[in-house]
Amino acid sequence: MPAPNLENKCRPLWLCAFVLALGGCVPIRQYVPARLSSAGSTAPSGAQYESPDDFKNLGNDAWKNEMEGIASWYGEEFNGRLTASGEVYDMYKMTAAHKTLPLGTVVKVTNEDNGKTVEVTINDRGPYVKGRIIDLSKTAGRAIGMREAGTARVKLEVVSWPK
């Protein structure tokens, strides 16, 4: 009786090990569609977008204790995806995306039309629709009464900087 050919018997094991090793090398980052943010996750017609690269290396001038501008919110389309901080986006948490504030910054957002406020933690980057300064989670947008309109004039005040 000839000796068993170990090379042929081990080949499936080597193939499985190779496939598992490759699977561990797959990046975690998920695909984010071109429409990065806006009310209800649908871009208004004619919206102009800015490149995320335009906001890199702006220095300390980009970090102000108070800012004013237009806020929007993002929800279902992004729920469960990774944020820039590495956290999974949860549309029910009080979080937001900002172009330049350090991740982990806590910001008080005041709707200038109705005076309602909410505190959110910056855990993502955006919005990249021109003219907008912050993208709120679905729940944060609801808290300041802007979900129906989709956008609102807001004032941002830094409550605490990350450690």
N, C-alpha and C positions, 0 to 999 in steps of 0.2 A: 504494500500500500504506500503510495507516494506521500511525502510530507505535505501538510496543508500550506497553501500559498498565503502567508500572512499579509503580504502586500495587497492582495485583492480583498481580503477580509477587512483590512483597516482603512481602505480607501473611503468607504462611506463615513467612517468616523472622522477622518481628516476633513472631508468635505463639509460635514456638519460643523466642526470646530471653526473652519474658515468662514463659513456663512455667519456664524454667531459672532465671530470677531469683527467682521465687517459691520454687522448690525449695531455693535457698540460704538462705531465710529460715525454713525449718522448724526448730523447736527440737530440740536434740539429746536432751533429757530424754525418757526412756521412761516409759511407764505402769507404775506399781507398784501391784499389787493391794492391797486393803484389809488382807489378812493379811500384814503386813510381816515377821514373823519368828516362827520357832518351830522346834522340832526337825523335821527332815525336811520343812520348809516347809509343814506342815499345822498349822493352829491347833487347840489342844485345845478340846474343847467347853466352853463357858462361860468362855473366856478374855476378860479385860477388856483393852481397848486404851486407850492414852494418846495424846493428840494431840501431834504434833511441836512444835506451837506452845507447849506447856507447858514446853518446855526451852530456849526462846530467851531471851536476855538474863538468864541466871541469875547472871552475873558470876563472879568468881574463886572464890566459895564452891562452885561446882559442880566445880571442878578440884581433886581431892585426890590426893596421892601414893599412897594406898592406899585400896581400897574392897573390900567384900565383898558378895556377893549371888548371884543365880542367873544362870547363863550358858545360852545356847541356841546352836544352830548353824543356818546356812542354806546351801543348796546348789544343786541342779539348777535349781530354778524361777527363780533369780536369776542364774545363770551367764551371762556375756556382756552383762549390763545395766550401765548406768552407775551408779557409786556417787556419793555426795555430793561426793567429792573430784574427780570428773571422770574417774577411772580406770574401766576396764571391770572388773567383778567377775570374778575368777577363783577358783573354789572350791578350786583346788589350791594357792593361795598362802597364806601365813601372814598373813591380814588379819582385821579385825574391824570391827563397827559399835558405836559407843558414842553415847549421847545428847548428851553435853556435852564430852568431852575434845577438844582441838584435833585436827583432821585432821593426820596425820603423826606423832602421838605413838606411841612404842613402849611396849607394855605387856607385863609378864610375868603370865601367867594361870596360877594354881595350882589344880588340882582338889583341894578340901579332903578329898574322900573317899579318894583314892588317892595324893595327893602329886605326881602328874605335872604338869609345867610346860611351857609353850610361850610364845615371844615372838611377838607379833603387832603389826602396824602398823594404827592406826585410819585407815580410809579411807572409812568410810560412817557414816551416822546410823541409830540404832535401838538396841536393839529397842524396840518400842512396845507389847509385851505387858506389862501391869502386873506389877511385881515383878522384872523381869529387868534386869540391868545391862549385859550385853554379848552380842552375837551374833557367834559365831566362824565363820570359813569352815569348810567341810566338812573340810578337811585339818587345820586347827587343832583342831577338835572331836575328830577321831580321835586326834590326838597326845596329848590328855589323857584319853582313854578315856571320852568322854561321848556318842559317836554313838548307841550302842544305847539308852541311857536317854533321850536327847534333851535333857536339861538336867542341870546339875550345880551344886553349891555351889562357888563359886570365890572366890579372893582375887586382886585386881588390884593390881599394883605398877608405877608409872610407871618405866620404864627410862631413857627420854629424851624430852624435850619437843621439838617441832619448832622449827627455826630461825626 
